């Protein structure tokens, strides 16, 4: 995964978040059962706004958990991986699967 040409002057954890944020937002934006249920049951006037609010709140909760998972995974980067991250804005192959694993653990605790 690569970001834009210039690498911002932020912490390694924040840089990791900036690199994966859009991909994780796409994953949380997919309508699953909960999302489709709110769409289908919001057919009456006034309910559509409520259904949209529920979907946005649910997506926000997921992104918060992803942020925690990314931060924890970023702390597991080795010195060599951090140097590579700073030079290229690329994450190791294990990073995103590790974020997903940590994310699932966080969601189970809810």
N, CA, C and O atoms as a GROMACS GRO file, in nm:
protein
  440
    1UNK      N    1   0.083  -0.119   0.000
    1UNK     CA    2   0.000   0.000   0.000
    1UNK      C    3   0.087   0.124   0.000
    1UNK      O    4   0.181   0.135   0.079
    2UNK      N    5   0.058   0.213  -0.085
    2UNK     CA    6   0.137   0.335  -0.095
    2UNK      C    7   0.046   0.456  -0.088
    2UNK      O    8  -0.066   0.454  -0.140
    3UNK      N    9   0.093   0.561  -0.025
    3UNK     CA   10   0.016   0.685  -0.019
    3UNK      C   11   0.072   0.782  -0.121
    3UNK      O   12   0.140   0.741  -0.215
    4UNK      N   13   0.045   0.908  -0.103
    4UNK     CA   14   0.092   1.010  -0.198
    4UNK      C   15   0.244   1.023  -0.194
    4UNK      O   16   0.312   0.957  -0.116
    5UNK      N   17   0.295   1.110  -0.281
    5UNK     CA   18   0.440   1.125  -0.298
    5UNK      C   19   0.511   1.170  -0.170
    5UNK      O   20   0.617   1.118  -0.137
    6UNK      N   21   0.455   1.266  -0.100
    6UNK     CA   22   0.524   1.316   0.020
    6UNK      C   23   0.473   1.245   0.144
    6UNK      O   24   0.353   1.219   0.158
    7UNK      N   25   0.563   1.213   0.233
    7UNK     CA   26   0.529   1.144   0.356
    7UNK      C   27   0.518   1.248   0.466
    7UNK      O   28   0.614   1.320   0.493
    8UNK      N   29   0.401   1.257   0.531
    8UNK     CA   30   0.383   1.360   0.634
    8UNK      C   31   0.472   1.335   0.756
    8UNK      O   32   0.511   1.222   0.784
    9UNK      N   33   0.503   1.441   0.825
    9UNK     CA   34   0.585   1.433   0.945
    9UNK      C   35   0.495   1.406   1.065
    9UNK      O   36   0.461   1.497   1.141
   10UNK      N   37   0.456   1.279   1.081
   10UNK     CA   38   0.370   1.235   1.190
   10UNK      C   39   0.432   1.111   1.254
   10UNK      O   40   0.533   1.059   1.205
   11UNK      N   41   0.372   1.065   1.363
   11UNK     CA   42   0.422   0.944   1.428
   11UNK      C   43   0.403   0.825   1.336
   11UNK      O   44   0.323   0.830   1.243
   12UNK      N   45   0.476   0.718   1.363
   12UNK     CA   46   0.462   0.596   1.283
   12UNK      C   47   0.320   0.542   1.292
   12UNK      O   48   0.265   0.496   1.192
   13UNK      N   49   0.261   0.547   1.411
   13UNK     CA   50   0.126   0.497   1.429
   13UNK      C   51   0.026   0.577   1.344
   13UNK      O   52  -0.062   0.520   1.281
   14UNK      N   53   0.043   0.709   1.344
   14UNK     CA   54  -0.046   0.794   1.264
   14UNK      C   55  -0.023   0.770   1.114
   14UNK      O   56  -0.119   0.769   1.037
   15UNK      N   57   0.100   0.751   1.074
   15UNK     CA   58   0.130   0.724   0.934
   15UNK      C   59   0.064   0.593   0.890
   15UNK      O   60   0.008   0.584   0.781
   16UNK      N   61   0.069   0.492   0.975
   16UNK     CA   62   0.002   0.366   0.944
   16UNK      C   63  -0.147   0.388   0.925
   16UNK      O   64  -0.207   0.335   0.832
   17UNK      N   65  -0.207   0.467   1.014
   17UNK     CA   66  -0.349   0.496   1.004
   17UNK      C   67  -0.381   0.568   0.872
   17UNK      O   68  -0.478   0.534   0.805
   18UNK      N   69  -0.300   0.666   0.836
   18UNK     CA   70  -0.324   0.740   0.713
   18UNK      C   71  -0.316   0.650   0.590
   18UNK      O   72  -0.389   0.670   0.492
   19UNK      N   73  -0.228   0.550   0.596
   19UNK     CA   74  -0.210   0.460   0.483
   19UNK      C   75  -0.331   0.366   0.467
   19UNK      O   76  -0.375   0.342   0.355
   20UNK      N   77  -0.384   0.314   0.577
   20UNK     CA   78  -0.491   0.214   0.568
   20UNK      C   79  -0.632   0.270   0.586
   20UNK      O   80  -0.729   0.198   0.564
   21UNK      N   81  -0.645   0.394   0.624
   21UNK     CA   82  -0.776   0.453   0.658
   21UNK      C   83  -0.880   0.437   0.547
   21UNK      O   84  -0.992   0.395   0.574
   22UNK      N   85  -0.845   0.470   0.425
   22UNK     CA   86  -0.944   0.463   0.316
   22UNK      C   87  -0.991   0.320   0.290
   22UNK      O   88  -1.110   0.296   0.267
   23UNK      N   89  -0.899   0.226   0.295
   23UNK     CA   90  -0.936   0.086   0.277
   23UNK      C   91  -1.031   0.041   0.389
   23UNK      O   92  -1.130  -0.028   0.362
   24UNK      N   93  -1.001   0.078   0.512
   24UNK     CA   94  -1.086   0.038   0.624
   24UNK      C   95  -1.221   0.108   0.617
   24UNK      O   96  -1.322   0.049   0.654
   25UNK      N   97  -1.225   0.231   0.571
   25UNK     CA   98  -1.352   0.302   0.555
   25UNK      C   99  -1.439   0.230   0.451
   25UNK      O  100  -1.560   0.220   0.468
   26UNK      N  101  -1.378   0.182   0.344
   26UNK     CA  102  -1.453   0.106   0.244
   26UNK      C  103  -1.512  -0.021   0.306
   26UNK      O  104  -1.626  -0.058   0.278
   27UNK      N  105  -1.434  -0.086   0.389
   27UNK     CA  106  -1.482  -0.209   0.453
   27UNK      C  107  -1.598  -0.182   0.549
   27UNK      O  108  -1.691  -0.262   0.557
   28UNK      N  109  -1.593  -0.072   0.620
   28UNK     CA  110  -1.700  -0.042   0.715
   28UNK      C  111  -1.822   0.016   0.646
   28UNK      O  112  -1.931   0.014   0.702
   29UNK      N  113  -1.806   0.066   0.524
   29UNK     CA  114  -1.917   0.126   0.452
   29UNK      C  115  -2.008   0.027   0.383
   29UNK      O  116  -2.116   0.063   0.336
   30UNK      N  117  -1.966  -0.098   0.376
   30UNK     CA  118  -2.050  -0.200   0.312
   30UNK      C  119  -2.176  -0.224   0.394
   30UNK      O  120  -2.171  -0.235   0.516
   31UNK      N  121  -2.286  -0.232   0.325
   31UNK     CA  122  -2.410  -0.263   0.395
   31UNK      C  123  -2.420  -0.414   0.416
   31UNK      O  124  -2.421  -0.491   0.320
   32UNK      N  125  -2.427  -0.453   0.538
   32UNK     CA  126  -2.448  -0.594   0.572
   32UNK      C  127  -2.592  -0.605   0.622
   32UNK      O  128  -2.674  -0.520   0.589
   33UNK      N  129  -2.622  -0.706   0.697
   33UNK     CA  130  -2.760  -0.726   0.743
   33UNK      C  131  -2.813  -0.604   0.816
   33UNK      O  132  -2.922  -0.556   0.786
   34UNK      N  133  -2.737  -0.553   0.912
   34UNK     CA  134  -2.780  -0.438   0.992
   34UNK      C  135  -2.809  -0.318   0.902
   34UNK      O  136  -2.911  -0.250   0.919
   35UNK      N  137  -2.722  -0.292   0.808
   35UNK     CA  138  -2.739  -0.178   0.718
   35UNK      C  139  -2.861  -0.192   0.630
   35UNK      O  140  -2.937  -0.098   0.613
   36UNK      N  141  -2.879  -0.312   0.573
   36UNK     CA  142  -2.995  -0.333   0.486
   36UNK      C  143  -3.123  -0.331   0.566
   36UNK      O  144  -3.226  -0.283   0.517
   37UNK      N  145  -3.120  -0.381   0.688
   37UNK     CA  146  -3.241  -0.379   0.772
   37UNK      C  147  -3.284  -0.235   0.800
   37UNK      O  148  -3.402  -0.204   0.795
   38UNK      N  149  -3.188  -0.147   0.828
   38UNK     CA  150  -3.225  -0.008   0.854
   38UNK      C  151  -3.275   0.061   0.728
   38UNK      O  152  -3.362   0.148   0.735
   39UNK      N  153  -3.221   0.022   0.614
   39UNK     CA  154  -3.269   0.079   0.488
   39UNK      C  155  -3.412   0.033   0.462
   39UNK      O  156  -3.498   0.115   0.429
   40UNK      N  157  -3.438  -0.096   0.477
   40UNK     CA  158  -3.570  -0.151   0.446
   40UNK      C  159  -3.677  -0.104   0.544
   40UNK      O  160  -3.791  -0.078   0.503
   41UNK      N  161  -3.643  -0.093   0.671
   41UNK     CA  162  -3.743  -0.056   0.771
   41UNK      C  163  -3.754   0.094   0.792
   41UNK      O  164  -3.824   0.140   0.883
   42UNK      N  165  -3.685   0.170   0.711
   42UNK     CA  166  -3.694   0.315   0.724
   42UNK      C  167  -3.781   0.375   0.613
   42UNK      O  168  -3.763   0.491   0.575
   43UNK      N  169  -3.873   0.296   0.562
   43UNK     CA  170  -3.957   0.337   0.450
   43UNK      C  171  -4.057   0.446   0.484
   43UNK      O  172  -4.103   0.515   0.393
   44UNK      N  173  -4.091   0.464   0.609
   44UNK     CA  174  -4.187   0.567   0.646
   44UNK      C  175  -4.117   0.700   0.666
   44UNK      O  176  -4.000   0.704   0.703
   45UNK      N  177  -4.189   0.811   0.640
   45UNK     CA  178  -4.130   0.944   0.661
   45UNK      C  179  -4.079   0.960   0.805
   45UNK      O  180  -4.145   0.919   0.900
   46UNK      N  181  -3.963   1.018   0.818
   46UNK     CA  182  -3.903   1.037   0.950
   46UNK      C  183  -3.812   0.922   0.990
   46UNK      O  184  -3.717   0.943   1.066
   47UNK      N  185  -3.840   0.803   0.942
   47UNK     CA  186  -3.756   0.687   0.976
   47UNK      C  187  -3.628   0.683   0.894
   47UNK      O  188  -3.529   0.627   0.939
   48UNK      N  189  -3.630   0.742   0.776
   48UNK     CA  190  -3.510   0.738   0.690
   48UNK      C  191  -3.394   0.808   0.758
   48UNK      O  192  -3.281   0.758   0.755
   49UNK      N  193  -3.420   0.924   0.818
   49UNK     CA  194  -3.313   0.996   0.887
   49UNK      C  195  -3.262   0.914   1.006
   49UNK      O  196  -3.142   0.909   1.032
   50UNK      N  197  -3.354   0.851   1.077
   50UNK     CA  198  -3.316   0.768   1.192
   50UNK      C  199  -3.230   0.651   1.147
   50UNK      O  200  -3.129   0.620   1.210
   51UNK      N  201  -3.270   0.585   1.036
   51UNK     CA  202  -3.192   0.473   0.984
   51UNK      C  203  -3.053   0.516   0.942
   51UNK      O  204  -2.956   0.445   0.966
   52UNK      N  205  -3.043   0.632   0.877
   52UNK     CA  206  -2.913   0.684   0.836
   52UNK      C  207  -2.825   0.714   0.956
   52UNK      O  208  -2.705   0.687   0.954
   53UNK      N  209  -2.886   0.771   1.061
   53UNK     CA  210  -2.810   0.800   1.183
   53UNK      C  211  -2.756   0.671   1.245
   53UNK      O  212  -2.642   0.667   1.291
   54UNK      N  213  -2.839   0.567   1.247
   54UNK     CA  214  -2.794   0.439   1.302
   54UNK      C  215  -2.677   0.382   1.223
   54UNK      O  216  -2.580   0.332   1.282
   55UNK      N  217  -2.686   0.388   1.089
   55UNK     CA  218  -2.578   0.336   1.005
   55UNK      C  219  -2.448   0.414   1.027
   55UNK      O  220  -2.341   0.354   1.038
   56UNK      N  221  -2.459   0.547   1.034
   56UNK     CA  222  -2.338   0.629   1.056
   56UNK      C  223  -2.278   0.603   1.193
   56UNK      O  224  -2.156   0.596   1.206
   57UNK      N  225  -2.362   0.587   1.294
   57UNK     CA  226  -2.311   0.558   1.428
   57UNK      C  227  -2.241   0.422   1.431
   57UNK      O  228  -2.136   0.408   1.493
   58UNK      N  229  -2.299   0.324   1.365
   58UNK     CA  230  -2.240   0.190   1.360
   58UNK      C  231  -2.105   0.195   1.287
   58UNK      O  232  -2.008   0.134   1.332
   59UNK      N  233  -2.099   0.267   1.175
   59UNK     CA  234  -1.973   0.280   1.099
   59UNK      C  235  -1.868   0.353   1.181
   59UNK      O  236  -1.750   0.318   1.176
   60UNK      N  237  -1.910   0.454   1.255
   60UNK     CA  238  -1.817   0.529   1.340
   60UNK      C  239  -1.759   0.439   1.450
   60UNK      O  240  -1.640   0.446   1.480
   61UNK      N  241  -1.844   0.356   1.509
   61UNK     CA  242  -1.796   0.261   1.610
   61UNK      C  243  -1.693   0.165   1.552
   61UNK      O  244  -1.592   0.135   1.615
   62UNK      N  245  -1.719   0.118   1.431
   62UNK     CA  246  -1.625   0.027   1.366
   62UNK      C  247  -1.493   0.096   1.338
   62UNK      O  248  -1.386   0.039   1.362
   63UNK      N  249  -1.498   0.220   1.288
   63UNK     CA  250  -1.374   0.293   1.257
   63UNK      C  251  -1.294   0.319   1.385
   63UNK      O  252  -1.171   0.316   1.382
   64UNK      N  253  -1.362   0.344   1.495
   64UNK     CA  254  -1.292   0.362   1.623
   64UNK      C  255  -1.218   0.236   1.661
   64UNK      O  256  -1.102   0.242   1.703
   65UNK      N  257  -1.282   0.121   1.647
   65UNK     CA  258  -1.216  -0.006   1.678
   65UNK      C  259  -1.100  -0.033   1.582
   65UNK      O  260  -0.996  -0.083   1.624
   66UNK      N  261  -1.119   0.001   1.456
   66UNK     CA  262  -1.009  -0.014   1.360
   66UNK      C  263  -0.891   0.077   1.399
   66UNK      O  264  -0.776   0.035   1.389
   67UNK      N  265  -0.918   0.198   1.443
   67UNK     CA  266  -0.811   0.290   1.483
   67UNK      C  267  -0.729   0.231   1.598
   67UNK      O  268  -0.607   0.240   1.598
   68UNK      N  269  -0.797   0.171   1.695
   68UNK     CA  270  -0.728   0.108   1.807
   68UNK      C  271  -0.644  -0.010   1.758
   68UNK      O  272  -0.531  -0.028   1.802
   69UNK      N  273  -0.701  -0.089   1.667
   69UNK     CA  274  -0.629  -0.206   1.612
   69UNK      C  275  -0.506  -0.162   1.532
   69UNK      O  276  -0.401  -0.225   1.542
   70UNK      N  277  -0.519  -0.056   1.453
   70UNK     CA  278  -0.405  -0.007   1.375
   70UNK      C  279  -0.295   0.042   1.468
   70UNK      O  280  -0.178   0.015   1.446
   71UNK      N  281  -0.333   0.114   1.572
   71UNK     CA  282  -0.234   0.165   1.667
   71UNK      C  283  -0.158   0.051   1.734
   71UNK      O  284  -0.036   0.057   1.748
   72UNK      N  285  -0.230  -0.053   1.774
   72UNK     CA  286  -0.165  -0.168   1.839
   72UNK      C  287  -0.074  -0.242   1.740
   72UNK      O  288   0.037  -0.281   1.776
   73UNK      N  289  -0.120  -0.261   1.618
   73UNK     CA  290  -0.037  -0.329   1.517
   73UNK      C  291   0.086  -0.246   1.484
   73UNK      O  292   0.194  -0.302   1.462
   74UNK      N  293   0.072  -0.115   1.479
   74UNK     CA  294   0.186  -0.028   1.447
   74UNK      C  295   0.293  -0.037   1.554
   74UNK      O  296   0.412  -0.022   1.524
   75UNK      N  297   0.253  -0.059   1.676
   75UNK     CA  298   0.351  -0.072   1.784
   75UNK      C  299   0.432  -0.201   1.773
   75UNK      O  300   0.538  -0.214   1.834
   76UNK      N  301   0.382  -0.296   1.694
   76UNK     CA  302   0.454  -0.422   1.674
   76UNK      C  303   0.555  -0.416   1.560
   76UNK      O  304   0.626  -0.513   1.535
   77UNK      N  305   0.562  -0.303   1.490
   77UNK     CA  306   0.658  -0.289   1.380
   77UNK      C  307   0.801  -0.294   1.434
   77UNK      O  308   0.832  -0.235   1.538
   78UNK      N  309   0.888  -0.363   1.362
   78UNK     CA  310   1.029  -0.367   1.400
   78UNK      C  311   1.097  -0.238   1.356
   78UNK      O  312   1.038  -0.159   1.281
   79UNK      N  313   1.218  -0.217   1.401
   79UNK     CA  314   1.293  -0.097   1.362
   79UNK      C  315   1.316  -0.093   1.211
   79UNK      O  316   1.307   0.013   1.150
   80UNK      N  317   1.344  -0.208   1.152
   80UNK     CA  318   1.364  -0.214   1.006
   80UNK      C  319   1.235  -0.181   0.932
   80UNK      O  320   1.237  -0.109   0.833
   81UNK      N  321   1.124  -0.233   0.982
   81UNK     CA  322   0.994  -0.205   0.919
   81UNK      C  323   0.957  -0.058   0.932
   81UNK      O  324   0.897   0.001   0.842
   82UNK      N  325   0.991   0.001   1.046
   82UNK     CA  326   0.964   0.144   1.065
   82UNK      C  327   1.047   0.230   0.970
   82UNK      O  328   0.998   0.328   0.915
   83UNK      N  329   1.171   0.192   0.950
   83UNK     CA  330   1.257   0.265   0.856
   83UNK      C  331   1.201   0.255   0.715
   83UNK      O  332   1.196   0.354   0.642
   84UNK      N  333   1.159   0.135   0.676
   84UNK     CA  334   1.099   0.116   0.544
   84UNK      C  335   0.968   0.196   0.532
   84UNK      O  336   0.943   0.257   0.428
   85UNK      N  337   0.888   0.196   0.636
   85UNK     CA  338   0.764   0.273   0.638
   85UNK      C  339   0.791   0.421   0.615
   85UNK      O  340   0.723   0.485   0.535
   86UNK      N  341   0.890   0.474   0.685
   86UNK     CA  342   0.925   0.616   0.672
   86UNK      C  343   0.980   0.650   0.533
   86UNK      O  344   0.956   0.760   0.482
   87UNK      N  345   1.051   0.557   0.474
   87UNK     CA  346   1.113   0.584   0.344
   87UNK      C  347   1.014   0.570   0.228
   87UNK      O  348   1.022   0.643   0.130
   88UNK      N  349   0.920   0.474   0.240
   88UNK     CA  350   0.835   0.441   0.125
   88UNK      C  351   0.685   0.458   0.148
   88UNK      O  352   0.607   0.455   0.053
   89UNK      N  353   0.644   0.475   0.273
   89UNK     CA  354   0.502   0.478   0.310
   89UNK      C  355   0.433   0.346   0.273
   89UNK      O  356   0.315   0.345   0.237
   90UNK      N  357   0.506   0.237   0.282
   90UNK     CA  358   0.451   0.104   0.256
   90UNK      C  359   0.455   0.023   0.384
   90UNK      O  360   0.551   0.028   0.461
   91UNK      N  361   0.348  -0.052   0.406
   91UNK     CA  362   0.337  -0.136   0.524
   91UNK      C  363   0.377  -0.279   0.490
   91UNK      O  364   0.364  -0.322   0.375
   92UNK      N  365   0.426  -0.354   0.589
   92UNK     CA  366   0.460  -0.494   0.564
   92UNK      C  367   0.333  -0.575   0.530
   92UNK      O  368   0.222  -0.534   0.564
   93UNK      N  369   0.352  -0.687   0.463
   93UNK     CA  370   0.238  -0.770   0.421
   93UNK      C  371   0.154  -0.820   0.538
   93UNK      O  372   0.034  -0.841   0.523
   94UNK      N  373   0.214  -0.839   0.653
   94UNK     CA  374   0.142  -0.892   0.767
   94UNK      C  375   0.055  -0.786   0.836
   94UNK      O  376  -0.030  -0.821   0.918
   95UNK      N  377   0.074  -0.661   0.804
   95UNK     CA  378   0.012  -0.553   0.882
   95UNK      C  379  -0.141  -0.555   0.876
   95UNK      O  380  -0.206  -0.559   0.980
   96UNK      N  381  -0.198  -0.552   0.758
   96UNK     CA  382  -0.344  -0.545   0.747
   96UNK      C  383  -0.413  -0.670   0.802
   96UNK      O  384  -0.515  -0.656   0.869
   97UNK      N  385  -0.363  -0.792   0.775
   97UNK     CA  386  -0.424  -0.908   0.840
   97UNK      C  387  -0.416  -0.902   0.993
   97UNK      O  388  -0.507  -0.946   1.062
   98UNK      N  389  -0.306  -0.846   1.046
   98UNK     CA  390  -0.294  -0.832   1.190
   98UNK      C  391  -0.395  -0.730   1.243
   98UNK      O  392  -0.452  -0.749   1.350
   99UNK      N  393  -0.416  -0.623   1.169
   99UNK     CA  394  -0.518  -0.524   1.208
   99UNK      C  395  -0.655  -0.591   1.212
   99UNK      O  396  -0.732  -0.570   1.306
  100UNK      N  397  -0.686  -0.670   1.110
  100UNK     CA  398  -0.816  -0.739   1.107
  100UNK      C  399  -0.831  -0.834   1.226
  100UNK      O  400  -0.938  -0.842   1.286
  101UNK      N  401  -0.724  -0.904   1.259
  101UNK     CA  402  -0.729  -0.996   1.374
  101UNK      C  403  -0.755  -0.920   1.503
  101UNK      O  404  -0.839  -0.961   1.583
  102UNK      N  405  -0.684  -0.811   1.523
  102UNK     CA  406  -0.703  -0.729   1.643
  102UNK      C  407  -0.842  -0.666   1.645
  102UNK      O  408  -0.904  -0.655   1.751
  103UNK      N  409  -0.890  -0.624   1.530
  103UNK     CA  410  -1.023  -0.565   1.519
  103UNK      C  411  -1.130  -0.666   1.562
  103UNK      O  412  -1.220  -0.633   1.639
  104UNK      N  413  -1.119  -0.790   1.511
  104UNK     CA  414  -1.216  -0.893   1.547
  104UNK      C  415  -1.214  -0.920   1.698
  104UNK      O  416  -1.318  -0.944   1.758
  105UNK      N  417  -1.094  -0.918   1.758
  105UNK     CA  418  -1.085  -0.937   1.903
  105UNK      C  419  -1.157  -0.825   1.978
  105UNK      O  420  -1.228  -0.850   2.075
  106UNK      N  421  -1.137  -0.702   1.932
  106UNK     CA  422  -1.205  -0.589   1.996
  106UNK      C  423  -1.357  -0.600   1.982
  106UNK      O  424  -1.430  -0.574   2.078
  107UNK      N  425  -1.405  -0.639   1.865
  107UNK     CA  426  -1.549  -0.650   1.842
  107UNK      C  427  -1.611  -0.762   1.926
  107UNK      O  428  -1.725  -0.751   1.969
  108UNK      N  429  -1.535  -0.869   1.949
  108UNK     CA  430  -1.586  -0.978   2.031
  108UNK      C  431  -1.609  -0.934   2.176
  108UNK      O  432  -1.700  -0.982   2.243
  109UNK      N  433  -1.526  -0.844   2.223
  109UNK     CA  434  -1.536  -0.797   2.361
  109UNK      C  435  -1.655  -0.706   2.384
  109UNK      O  436  -1.693  -0.682   2.498
  110UNK      N  437  -1.715  -0.657   2.278
  110UNK     CA  438  -1.830  -0.564   2.292
  110UNK      C  439  -1.954  -0.637   2.333
  110UNK      O  440  -2.059  -0.575   2.349
   0.00000   0.00000   0.00000
